[in-house]
């Protein structure tokens, strides 16, 4: 309360004195009422423990700028007060609406450069608005005249304000036991009374322009004022209220950012988690209440919240207590508040404005990579000071969008370009087929795409693909790392598809996900844009390995036949045993088991202790291995007719590290380790050749896998 109340009074005075110096006292009362209403309502309906809500600098900057503009337009002071009330109510309604629509989490996506520039701009606006009061110049004096024309200065006011600023800035370096704001006000008051000893005119409130003056608010008078204001609101035209929407939207966004930023800091320090949408709803309701009773709106404030946190607060009750104490203090200190020098309040606000200025963006000038980010901050500040806060936020967001597009356009959407002879599917093929794929593999190109495919990157991607269309028979586009696709990129892919269709070649797409990070169903989007239709012009594969397998089949001219037509191989027909004596093969086959496994049934599982070597007579077997740190299994290989698997455990005598599952109905030869040891005693040469063939095949697979890994990580 000791932190929130003086600042609230200063903010209220800033807003209402912009209307007319005579309204400064009413502004002090508005600040007190705002602090009380926000302190009571926000924690009751909000969900963030320890958060303190009160009038804040962004609200003061926006509202005072709004009041100054109305004064320039010649609007009557009473009407300005009325419009300020409506503006506060609209701001609260917008905050409640944002929370109701669950948009609270989206506010964190506002660029840092915009927030930094906006807050720095607000800080400078507050400092500029206080210059006239700080130096004691006549009301309405522009800040530059007040700052640079000594003949306008009142040295008494400057002395009071300077003492306030110095103490407020220095106290945090000496002690944090007492809020620096309180000690700053006390310093200003003491200097004022020191001056009053030499000037008797300073000992009276009547016609004393250096102090705030009596609040002079009785219960009856206050109730009559608020009741009259509500009657006048009822007479406002809808067009007048609609004209306030832009300012209300800006204020709602800024207050919401201020609140949620404070909530994030609380979460970091207490290891808790706030609910942003509930908090925005509560803040909106509190701002409506505050404006309805004559107070000014506000937000969850960092300074008071940190003091509350360091003082040992644990729950939302601390916020309610703060609101109650504001009312009690206002009643007890009514006489003291009247004697607070205006220059002291101006000094407090100047310090707040200085603390709002974000100097971190100055480091952006140290690198060419961040110079444009600094430019965004500078533009936001410049527009805020010269045009207005609404235009500043719009300019900052627009520039941030342009920088984002520039960054996206500057980066390549092609992560890797490879050929089918440099990568392989999960289907392990005989050596003869591998040699053929190695020869023909450069006819099929693979593009792994990344990032966003949108209008800014479409031309670059089309240029790359256009050159390949003329030279390749197959083009595979892997979309696993693609974050978003817009209509322009989809139209470009339609053109690529049509160019390939003229050559009788389909466009191959893999990893076309049904759930992108932006929530879009990419498969459905491609269907809606006409890229994917009932024709075979575009083929979609679940994985890049499946697409490569499809191309490999065509390169070797071996389009897969139905499983039912496969004839089980005999042992001598397998590559491992080509050229061996019939009686030796017959002896080996006699030592092997024959097993039939139905599709979907496991052959072995992770952790199994069997040491068997499996040879596929008919069918196909899939090997599934766990992803690191997860229980999810990933398809790493498929073995077909004539292949063998299980060789690692057979050689190193360790437990199985993956699962083998029959992909189709499968016939197997099974050689146990015990049977192999017996074979080694009777047919040493055959056993040696068998181990040599297994090792050579495993070495080839490992060499190919290492080559792919090096290629993909290069």
KOLBASE-803033 format. One record per residue (C-alpha): residue number from 1; x, y, z. Coordinates in Angstrom, 3 decimals. Example, Ala and Ser with C-alpha at 12.3 -4.5 7.8 and 13.67 -1.06 7.14 Angstrom:
// KOLBASE-803033
1,12.300,-4.500,7.800
2,13.670,-1.060,7.140
//
This chain:
// KOLBASE-803033
1,0.000,0.000,0.000
2,2.858,2.391,0.826
3,4.167,1.937,-2.714
4,0.838,1.836,-4.566
5,-0.987,4.758,-2.914
6,1.488,7.625,-3.552
7,1.978,6.512,-7.155
8,-1.801,6.222,-7.654
9,-2.295,9.769,-6.357
10,0.449,11.035,-8.672
11,-1.050,9.264,-11.681
12,-4.499,10.623,-10.928
13,-3.155,14.156,-10.623
14,-1.287,13.758,-13.926
15,-4.420,12.692,-15.780
16,-6.853,15.230,-14.382
17,-4.497,18.202,-14.237
18,-4.131,17.749,-17.999
19,-7.769,18.858,-18.178
20,-7.285,21.870,-15.943
21,-5.186,22.710,-12.860
22,-8.435,22.982,-10.889
23,-9.053,19.267,-11.496
24,-5.757,18.150,-9.860
25,-7.460,17.562,-6.507
26,-10.158,15.502,-8.171
27,-7.350,13.522,-9.838
28,-5.837,12.680,-6.444
29,-9.199,11.329,-5.333
30,-9.511,9.366,-8.606
31,-6.104,7.793,-7.967
32,-7.106,6.761,-4.435
33,-10.420,5.294,-5.612
34,-8.652,3.463,-8.441
35,-6.111,1.914,-6.086
36,-8.870,0.827,-3.696
37,-11.166,-0.638,-6.382
38,-8.377,-2.439,-8.217
39,-6.887,-3.687,-4.956
40,-10.211,-5.175,-3.831
41,-11.812,-6.485,-7.046
42,-8.831,-7.881,-8.976
43,-7.585,-10.345,-6.315
44,-11.105,-11.530,-5.455
45,-11.860,-12.615,-9.033
46,-8.297,-13.143,-10.279
47,-6.213,-16.255,-9.923
48,-2.707,-14.949,-9.256
49,-1.467,-15.021,-5.681
50,0.531,-12.037,-4.381
51,-0.355,-9.800,-7.361
52,-1.034,-6.137,-6.467
53,-3.200,-4.162,-8.889
54,-3.262,-0.365,-8.914
55,-3.226,2.641,-11.290
56,-0.069,2.493,-13.385
57,2.148,4.570,-15.663
58,0.815,3.244,-19.005
59,-2.738,4.119,-17.966
60,-1.656,7.593,-16.878
61,0.188,8.197,-20.159
62,-2.681,7.097,-22.385
63,-5.371,8.875,-20.374
64,-3.440,12.147,-20.022
65,-2.629,12.134,-23.765
66,-6.310,11.517,-24.434
67,-7.297,14.413,-22.135
68,-4.738,16.783,-23.692
69,-6.064,16.032,-27.177
70,-9.642,16.760,-26.078
71,-8.512,20.042,-24.512
72,-6.919,21.016,-27.832
73,-10.205,20.261,-29.559
74,-11.986,22.648,-27.195
75,-14.048,20.005,-25.388
76,-15.502,21.208,-22.075
77,-13.677,19.922,-18.940
78,-16.821,18.257,-17.566
79,-17.252,16.368,-20.849
80,-13.628,15.251,-20.781
81,-14.122,13.787,-17.303
82,-17.211,12.007,-18.607
83,-15.340,10.581,-21.613
84,-12.477,9.428,-19.371
85,-14.998,7.454,-17.347
86,-16.463,5.824,-20.445
87,-12.982,5.096,-21.786
88,-12.061,3.271,-18.580
89,-15.255,1.214,-18.705
90,-14.688,0.282,-22.352
91,-11.113,-0.724,-21.508
92,-12.364,-3.080,-18.809
93,-14.992,-4.571,-21.115
94,-12.358,-5.268,-23.780
95,-10.108,-6.947,-21.199
96,-12.977,-9.138,-20.040
97,-13.781,-9.995,-23.656
98,-10.129,-10.924,-24.318
99,-10.165,-13.211,-21.292
100,-13.522,-14.731,-22.259
101,-12.237,-15.585,-25.750
102,-9.122,-17.241,-24.219
103,-6.818,-14.792,-25.998
104,-4.775,-14.066,-22.873
105,-1.898,-16.300,-23.910
106,-1.617,-14.550,-27.288
107,-0.584,-11.235,-25.731
108,2.853,-12.710,-24.974
109,3.471,-12.913,-28.718
110,3.671,-9.123,-29.075
111,7.289,-8.467,-30.178
112,9.732,-7.404,-27.480
113,10.903,-4.488,-29.617
114,7.354,-3.089,-29.737
115,6.819,-3.498,-25.989
116,10.235,-1.989,-25.235
117,9.689,1.007,-27.504
118,6.135,1.466,-26.261
119,7.114,1.475,-22.588
120,10.094,3.761,-23.240
121,7.795,6.079,-25.159
122,5.323,6.082,-22.282
123,8.177,6.827,-19.869
124,9.309,9.819,-21.944
125,5.728,11.066,-22.268
126,5.329,10.932,-18.489
127,8.611,12.772,-17.961
128,7.627,15.434,-20.488
129,4.181,15.850,-18.942
130,5.738,16.516,-15.518
131,8.317,19.125,-16.562
132,5.940,22.061,-16.169
133,4.913,20.900,-12.659
134,8.483,20.052,-11.676
135,9.838,23.542,-12.444
136,6.670,25.336,-11.301
137,5.908,26.911,-14.697
138,2.463,28.223,-15.581
139,-0.167,25.589,-16.531
140,-0.159,24.748,-20.228
141,3.534,25.528,-20.735
142,5.058,23.107,-23.309
143,7.693,20.804,-21.872
144,10.524,22.215,-23.969
145,9.803,25.745,-22.761
146,9.576,24.521,-19.173
147,12.884,22.686,-19.543
148,14.960,25.307,-21.373
149,13.614,28.726,-20.328
150,14.848,29.530,-16.779
151,12.720,32.675,-16.632
152,9.673,30.389,-16.301
153,11.057,28.476,-13.345
154,9.992,28.658,-9.710
155,13.121,27.724,-7.769
156,11.046,26.647,-4.774
157,9.294,24.028,-6.879
158,12.585,22.870,-8.394
159,14.129,22.489,-4.932
160,11.217,20.350,-3.717
161,11.161,18.212,-6.870
162,14.936,17.732,-6.963
163,15.004,16.541,-3.346
164,12.246,14.054,-4.147
165,14.029,12.681,-7.218
166,17.439,12.373,-5.516
167,16.086,10.554,-2.469
168,13.852,8.259,-4.553
169,16.769,7.277,-6.767
170,19.382,6.852,-4.015
171,17.372,5.075,-1.298
172,17.196,1.656,-3.072
173,21.026,1.583,-3.035
174,21.069,2.085,0.743
175,18.054,0.171,2.033
176,14.988,-1.682,0.860
177,13.301,-1.788,4.241
178,11.223,1.317,3.391
179,9.822,1.998,-0.100
180,11.844,4.716,-1.835
181,8.630,6.408,-2.981
182,7.591,7.080,0.623
183,10.992,8.467,1.568
184,11.016,10.584,-1.586
185,7.660,12.136,-0.670
186,8.831,12.753,2.901
187,11.987,14.436,1.557
188,9.931,16.668,-0.714
189,7.555,17.612,2.099
190,10.444,18.393,4.474
191,12.097,20.653,1.903
192,8.738,22.357,1.323
193,8.292,23.066,5.067
194,11.856,24.308,5.232
195,10.998,26.829,2.508
196,7.736,27.652,4.275
197,9.654,28.886,7.325
198,11.030,31.667,5.121
199,7.819,32.301,3.164
200,4.608,32.597,5.173
201,2.457,32.290,2.028
202,3.396,28.627,1.868
203,1.724,27.944,5.222
204,-1.790,28.186,3.827
205,-3.679,25.994,1.370
206,-5.653,28.898,-0.076
207,-4.344,29.958,-3.505
208,-1.217,27.874,-2.888
209,-0.152,26.539,-6.302
210,2.756,24.503,-4.937
211,0.682,21.959,-3.002
212,-2.145,19.615,-3.908
213,-4.751,21.224,-1.657
214,-7.699,19.815,0.250
215,-9.542,16.929,-1.388
216,-12.745,18.526,-0.176
217,-14.834,15.475,-0.959
218,-17.786,14.797,1.324
219,-19.817,11.598,1.039
220,-22.909,13.476,-0.154
221,-20.967,15.603,-2.612
222,-19.110,12.625,-3.994
223,-22.288,10.551,-4.404
224,-23.981,13.438,-6.167
225,-21.031,13.879,-8.532
226,-20.968,10.196,-9.512
227,-24.756,10.021,-9.885
228,-24.747,13.090,-12.104
229,-21.959,11.640,-14.202
230,-23.934,8.458,-14.813
231,-26.950,10.472,-15.905
232,-24.734,12.283,-18.396
233,-23.297,8.983,-19.700
234,-26.820,7.854,-20.470
235,-27.182,10.876,-22.746
236,-24.077,10.098,-24.819
237,-24.629,9.091,-28.423
238,-23.517,5.694,-29.665
239,-21.194,7.385,-32.169
240,-19.413,9.205,-29.339
241,-18.830,5.937,-27.486
242,-17.690,4.172,-30.680
243,-15.104,6.910,-31.253
244,-13.434,5.868,-28.005
245,-12.938,2.263,-29.098
246,-9.474,2.741,-30.617
247,-8.072,4.355,-27.478
248,-9.794,1.744,-25.300
249,-8.301,-1.092,-27.358
250,-4.810,0.383,-27.049
251,-5.185,0.918,-23.308
252,-6.626,-2.584,-22.798
253,-3.711,-4.164,-24.661
254,-1.114,-2.179,-22.732
255,-2.690,-2.838,-19.321
256,-3.040,-6.524,-20.170
257,0.625,-6.750,-21.157
258,1.644,-4.952,-17.964
259,-0.413,-7.330,-15.829
260,0.671,-10.556,-17.512
261,4.314,-9.477,-17.521
262,4.105,-9.055,-13.749
263,2.360,-12.439,-13.430
264,5.182,-14.112,-15.355
265,7.749,-12.625,-12.961
266,5.719,-13.929,-10.000
267,5.663,-17.392,-11.584
268,9.434,-17.345,-12.025
269,10.105,-16.313,-8.441
270,7.533,-18.585,-6.760
271,7.529,-21.534,-9.214
272,3.805,-21.171,-9.693
273,1.655,-20.781,-12.782
274,-0.956,-18.101,-13.353
275,-4.080,-18.372,-15.466
276,-3.880,-15.426,-17.907
277,-7.467,-15.484,-19.141
278,-8.932,-15.527,-15.637
279,-6.589,-12.731,-14.608
280,-7.575,-10.557,-17.578
281,-11.251,-11.092,-16.795
282,-10.636,-9.977,-13.193
283,-8.547,-6.976,-14.246
284,-11.258,-5.912,-16.686
285,-13.941,-6.166,-14.014
286,-11.753,-4.174,-11.607
287,-11.178,-1.426,-14.203
288,-14.913,-1.192,-14.901
289,-15.587,-0.857,-11.170
290,-12.827,1.710,-10.706
291,-14.069,3.878,-13.581
292,-17.681,3.534,-12.499
293,-16.951,5.003,-9.044
294,-14.740,7.820,-10.369
295,-11.321,6.140,-10.208
296,-8.772,5.583,-12.953
297,-7.973,2.176,-14.469
298,-4.765,0.263,-13.851
299,-3.048,-3.106,-13.952
300,-0.982,-5.576,-11.979
301,2.024,-3.418,-11.051
302,5.577,-4.691,-10.775
303,6.860,-2.408,-8.002
304,4.109,-2.957,-5.441
305,3.924,-6.677,-6.295
306,7.649,-7.205,-5.695
307,7.400,-5.396,-2.334
308,4.405,-7.587,-1.477
309,6.342,-10.707,-2.470
310,9.467,-9.804,-0.506
311,7.302,-8.993,2.531
312,6.162,-12.622,2.727
313,2.768,-12.523,1.012
314,1.458,-15.962,0.026
315,-2.110,-15.611,-1.266
316,-4.565,-13.270,-2.995
317,-5.660,-12.013,0.414
318,-2.590,-9.761,0.438
319,-4.048,-7.862,-2.524
320,-7.388,-7.445,-0.784
321,-5.645,-6.161,2.358
322,-3.766,-3.637,0.211
323,-7.070,-2.321,-1.182
324,-8.573,-1.986,2.290
325,-5.470,-0.240,3.618
326,-5.632,2.267,0.745
327,-9.090,3.370,1.895
328,-8.013,3.501,5.539
329,-4.849,5.458,4.728
330,-6.761,7.891,2.502
331,-9.165,8.657,5.345
332,-6.457,8.971,7.997
333,-3.995,10.901,5.831
334,-6.512,13.211,4.187
335,-4.898,16.275,5.783
336,-1.359,15.124,4.930
337,-2.272,14.434,1.272
338,-3.502,18.009,0.946
339,-0.010,19.270,1.839
340,1.891,17.085,-0.646
341,3.763,19.428,-3.032
342,2.846,19.077,-6.684
343,6.562,19.110,-7.542
344,6.997,16.070,-5.283
345,4.375,14.120,-7.214
346,6.018,15.292,-10.442
347,9.385,14.059,-9.137
348,7.926,10.662,-8.257
349,6.483,10.326,-11.771
350,9.743,11.444,-13.386
351,11.540,8.640,-11.531
352,8.861,6.166,-12.635
353,9.246,7.419,-16.203
354,13.026,7.009,-16.034
355,12.641,3.448,-14.772
356,10.257,2.641,-17.625
357,12.850,3.567,-20.256
358,14.386,0.340,-21.529
359,18.096,0.834,-22.271
360,18.733,-2.779,-23.316
361,17.970,-2.092,-27.011
362,21.058,0.157,-27.114
363,23.067,-3.069,-27.274
364,21.339,-3.849,-30.564
365,23.585,-1.212,-32.147
366,26.649,-3.342,-31.414
367,25.782,-5.860,-34.136
368,24.644,-5.407,-37.717
369,22.277,-8.344,-37.217
370,20.200,-6.410,-34.659
371,20.404,-2.853,-36.013
372,16.982,-3.170,-37.620
373,15.521,-4.354,-34.299
374,16.834,-1.181,-32.707
375,15.216,0.748,-35.542
376,11.835,-0.733,-34.570
377,12.303,0.462,-30.983
378,13.360,3.927,-32.164
379,10.407,4.250,-34.549
380,7.923,3.208,-31.858
381,9.361,5.807,-29.466
382,9.422,8.501,-32.155
383,5.857,7.883,-33.291
384,4.654,7.726,-29.672
385,6.156,11.155,-28.975
386,5.097,12.850,-32.209
387,1.864,11.179,-33.339
388,0.347,9.061,-30.601
389,0.497,5.763,-28.752
390,-2.016,4.034,-31.038
391,0.002,4.912,-34.121
392,3.197,3.870,-32.316
393,1.921,0.377,-31.564
394,0.637,-0.011,-35.128
395,3.942,1.177,-36.606
396,5.944,-1.143,-34.361
397,3.874,-4.221,-35.168
398,3.977,-3.391,-38.897
399,7.767,-3.026,-38.852
400,8.143,-6.240,-36.846
401,6.074,-8.086,-39.427
402,8.254,-6.691,-42.219
403,11.404,-7.756,-40.369
404,9.941,-11.217,-39.836
405,9.135,-11.530,-43.540
406,12.636,-10.276,-44.366
407,14.159,-12.863,-42.035
408,12.072,-15.657,-43.512
409,12.890,-14.623,-47.062
410,16.582,-14.386,-46.206
411,16.704,-17.969,-44.917
412,16.453,-21.008,-47.186
413,13.386,-23.242,-47.009
414,15.449,-26.110,-48.445
415,17.133,-27.805,-45.500
416,18.752,-30.637,-47.455
417,18.988,-31.716,-51.062
418,19.923,-35.354,-51.586
419,19.427,-38.151,-54.111
420,17.946,-41.603,-53.697
421,21.371,-43.213,-54.211
422,22.605,-41.221,-51.185
423,19.781,-42.303,-48.920
424,17.852,-45.516,-48.572
425,14.431,-46.581,-47.508
426,13.918,-48.859,-44.516
427,13.729,-51.782,-46.913
428,17.040,-53.643,-47.115
429,17.647,-54.867,-50.641
430,19.964,-57.443,-52.203
431,23.371,-56.259,-53.392
432,22.383,-56.415,-57.063
433,19.445,-54.078,-56.462
434,21.599,-51.750,-54.356
435,24.122,-51.491,-57.190
436,21.323,-50.647,-59.636
437,19.925,-47.994,-57.262
438,23.415,-46.542,-56.891
439,23.630,-46.190,-60.666
440,20.154,-44.739,-61.243
441,19.599,-42.958,-57.940
442,20.491,-39.503,-59.212
443,17.325,-39.592,-61.325
444,15.350,-39.032,-58.118
445,15.996,-35.906,-56.000
446,14.845,-35.400,-52.405
447,14.185,-31.950,-50.926
448,13.748,-31.685,-47.172
449,11.885,-28.417,-46.643
450,11.772,-26.332,-43.471
451,10.166,-23.246,-41.961
452,7.252,-21.423,-43.541
453,6.234,-21.836,-47.160
454,4.567,-18.509,-47.865
455,4.537,-15.746,-50.444
456,7.972,-14.532,-49.347
457,9.726,-17.873,-49.956
458,7.654,-19.199,-52.854
459,9.756,-17.742,-55.673
460,12.997,-19.091,-54.225
461,11.561,-22.608,-53.876
462,10.011,-22.533,-57.347
463,13.348,-21.516,-58.874
464,15.046,-24.504,-57.237
465,12.341,-26.971,-58.256
466,12.023,-25.667,-61.823
467,15.658,-26.492,-62.542
468,15.266,-30.024,-61.178
469,12.052,-30.797,-63.060
470,13.947,-30.720,-66.362
471,16.654,-33.144,-65.172
472,14.999,-35.617,-62.777
473,12.472,-38.395,-63.180
474,11.231,-38.165,-59.580
475,10.961,-35.285,-57.109
476,10.270,-35.968,-53.432
477,9.313,-33.087,-51.121
478,9.579,-33.941,-47.427
479,7.412,-31.596,-45.313
480,8.241,-32.900,-41.830
481,9.921,-29.642,-40.749
482,7.500,-27.298,-42.501
483,5.726,-25.050,-39.972
484,3.100,-23.445,-42.217
485,1.947,-23.209,-45.842
486,-0.066,-20.356,-47.351
487,-2.219,-20.237,-50.474
488,0.576,-18.755,-52.602
489,2.889,-21.669,-51.826
490,0.078,-24.155,-52.495
491,-0.549,-22.546,-55.881
492,3.174,-22.841,-56.703
493,3.093,-26.560,-55.840
494,0.119,-26.896,-58.187
495,2.292,-25.485,-60.972
496,5.096,-27.926,-60.166
497,2.617,-30.805,-60.199
498,1.289,-29.750,-63.628
499,4.816,-29.481,-65.072
500,5.636,-32.981,-63.842
501,2.315,-34.365,-65.078
502,3.191,-33.237,-68.618
503,6.147,-35.626,-68.392
504,4.007,-38.408,-66.937
505,5.728,-38.170,-63.543
506,3.925,-37.738,-60.195
507,4.936,-35.259,-57.518
508,5.846,-37.179,-54.342
509,5.059,-35.658,-50.939
510,5.999,-37.134,-47.558
511,5.093,-36.226,-43.981
512,2.004,-34.242,-44.996
513,0.806,-33.747,-41.434
514,-2.770,-33.322,-40.335
515,-1.726,-31.021,-37.487
516,0.779,-28.218,-38.094
517,2.020,-26.020,-35.211
518,-0.391,-23.292,-36.361
519,-3.311,-25.727,-36.040
520,-3.874,-26.154,-39.792
521,-4.581,-29.585,-41.257
522,-2.025,-29.605,-44.089
523,-3.488,-32.661,-45.824
524,-6.961,-31.120,-45.850
525,-5.520,-27.773,-46.981
526,-3.827,-29.397,-49.983
527,-7.095,-31.079,-50.894
528,-8.994,-27.788,-50.651
529,-6.458,-26.002,-52.874
530,-6.674,-28.777,-55.491
531,-3.084,-29.981,-55.097
532,-4.204,-33.435,-54.006
533,-7.114,-34.921,-55.945
534,-8.325,-38.321,-57.124
535,-5.681,-38.576,-59.854
536,-2.186,-40.020,-59.396
537,-0.498,-36.696,-60.215
538,0.444,-36.323,-56.551
539,1.345,-39.253,-54.314
540,1.365,-38.792,-50.556
541,3.508,-40.964,-48.268
542,3.445,-41.109,-44.509
543,7.240,-41.031,-44.209
544,10.212,-40.058,-46.361
545,11.404,-43.683,-46.205
546,8.147,-44.884,-47.748
547,8.525,-42.396,-50.607
548,12.130,-43.490,-51.216
549,11.027,-47.134,-51.200
550,8.412,-46.382,-53.882
551,11.069,-44.764,-56.087
552,13.528,-47.597,-55.475
553,10.974,-50.142,-56.654
554,10.674,-48.306,-59.950
555,14.383,-47.811,-60.386
556,15.017,-51.564,-60.090
557,11.868,-52.441,-62.048
558,10.629,-54.522,-59.141
559,7.121,-53.368,-58.370
560,5.988,-55.342,-55.365
561,3.898,-58.434,-56.097
562,1.051,-59.583,-53.889
563,2.354,-61.499,-50.894
564,0.132,-64.499,-51.655
565,2.075,-65.181,-54.864
566,5.471,-65.380,-53.141
567,7.055,-68.816,-53.142
568,9.111,-69.701,-50.054
569,12.827,-69.827,-50.777
570,14.992,-72.833,-50.170
571,18.206,-72.329,-48.287
572,20.451,-72.700,-51.329
573,18.463,-69.963,-53.140
574,19.505,-67.346,-50.605
575,22.486,-65.074,-51.314
576,24.276,-66.182,-48.138
577,24.565,-69.763,-49.398
578,25.068,-69.339,-53.125
579,27.636,-71.844,-54.468
580,27.694,-74.154,-51.438
581,27.574,-77.942,-51.731
582,24.102,-79.448,-51.689
583,24.958,-81.942,-48.949
584,26.394,-79.159,-46.780
585,23.296,-76.990,-47.295
586,21.073,-79.986,-46.579
587,22.962,-80.605,-43.313
588,22.576,-76.939,-42.352
589,18.877,-76.884,-43.250
590,18.379,-79.959,-41.124
591,19.768,-78.110,-38.116
592,17.434,-75.114,-38.644
593,13.934,-74.681,-37.371
594,11.154,-73.574,-39.707
595,8.582,-71.152,-38.357
596,5.498,-69.416,-39.765
597,4.453,-66.083,-38.220
598,1.150,-64.359,-38.950
599,1.087,-60.672,-39.926
600,1.294,-58.442,-36.855
601,2.730,-61.098,-34.563
602,6.066,-60.449,-32.791
603,9.129,-62.542,-33.586
604,11.230,-61.112,-30.765
605,10.955,-58.074,-28.456
606,13.230,-55.620,-26.665
607,15.047,-57.351,-23.803
608,14.576,-60.904,-25.101
609,17.570,-63.166,-24.493
610,17.325,-65.347,-27.596
611,20.419,-65.413,-29.814
612,18.768,-66.747,-32.971
613,19.559,-65.793,-36.553
614,16.454,-65.440,-38.732
615,16.342,-65.942,-42.506
616,13.207,-64.913,-44.417
617,11.844,-67.517,-46.830
618,8.672,-65.561,-47.605
619,7.049,-62.326,-46.443
620,8.422,-59.195,-44.767
621,9.550,-58.272,-41.251
622,9.663,-54.798,-39.710
623,12.218,-53.786,-37.100
624,10.957,-51.241,-34.541
625,13.310,-49.445,-32.119
626,12.496,-47.013,-29.276
627,13.149,-43.294,-29.707
628,15.666,-41.991,-27.157
629,13.935,-40.924,-23.951
630,10.530,-42.167,-25.104
631,8.469,-45.348,-25.137
632,7.360,-44.623,-28.673
633,8.706,-47.073,-31.279
634,10.110,-45.953,-34.608
635,10.270,-48.009,-37.799
636,13.959,-48.362,-38.664
637,14.098,-51.249,-41.176
638,12.081,-53.697,-43.257
639,13.563,-57.022,-44.367
640,12.070,-59.042,-47.194
641,12.334,-62.410,-48.885
642,15.951,-63.650,-48.904
643,17.178,-61.250,-46.164
644,18.306,-62.152,-42.665
645,17.884,-60.265,-39.370
646,18.798,-60.701,-35.705
647,22.507,-60.812,-36.557
648,23.745,-58.383,-33.865
649,22.512,-60.425,-30.892
650,23.699,-63.581,-32.690
651,27.202,-62.101,-32.867
652,27.597,-60.136,-29.606
653,25.538,-62.444,-27.338
654,23.551,-59.537,-25.814
655,19.830,-58.985,-25.277
656,17.621,-57.694,-28.071
657,17.530,-53.890,-28.408
658,14.547,-53.701,-30.768
659,11.323,-55.433,-31.782
660,10.839,-57.638,-34.837
661,7.252,-57.869,-36.073
662,5.881,-59.766,-39.060
663,4.658,-57.186,-41.563
664,2.984,-59.895,-43.687
665,2.489,-63.606,-43.177
666,6.093,-64.772,-42.980
667,7.982,-68.076,-43.277
668,11.370,-68.212,-41.524
669,14.440,-70.353,-41.129
670,15.691,-70.062,-37.521
671,19.288,-70.907,-36.606
672,19.923,-71.008,-32.873
673,23.311,-70.248,-31.396
674,23.588,-73.809,-30.044
675,22.912,-75.294,-33.477
676,25.519,-72.959,-34.999
677,28.117,-74.113,-32.447
678,27.426,-77.722,-33.412
679,27.692,-76.748,-37.082
680,31.060,-75.137,-36.394
681,32.367,-78.441,-35.039
682,31.211,-80.427,-38.105
683,31.582,-77.844,-40.905
684,34.183,-75.331,-39.825
685,34.506,-73.802,-43.284
686,30.732,-73.337,-43.688
687,30.458,-71.794,-40.206
688,33.345,-69.447,-41.004
689,31.791,-68.451,-44.332
690,28.403,-67.928,-42.662
691,29.862,-65.628,-39.999
692,31.902,-63.820,-42.645
693,28.821,-63.260,-44.849
694,26.753,-62.030,-41.906
695,29.521,-59.656,-40.783
696,30.074,-58.349,-44.306
697,26.370,-57.660,-44.802
698,26.111,-55.928,-41.417
699,29.215,-53.870,-42.239
700,27.659,-52.761,-45.537
701,24.480,-51.733,-43.753
702,26.473,-49.848,-41.120
703,28.631,-48.113,-43.727
704,25.531,-47.022,-45.636
705,23.883,-45.781,-42.435
706,27.004,-43.813,-41.454
707,27.110,-42.250,-44.905
708,23.485,-41.141,-44.618
709,24.040,-39.718,-41.132
710,27.089,-37.762,-42.275
711,25.148,-36.442,-45.261
712,22.150,-35.331,-43.206
713,24.231,-33.664,-40.488
714,26.665,-32.023,-42.881
//
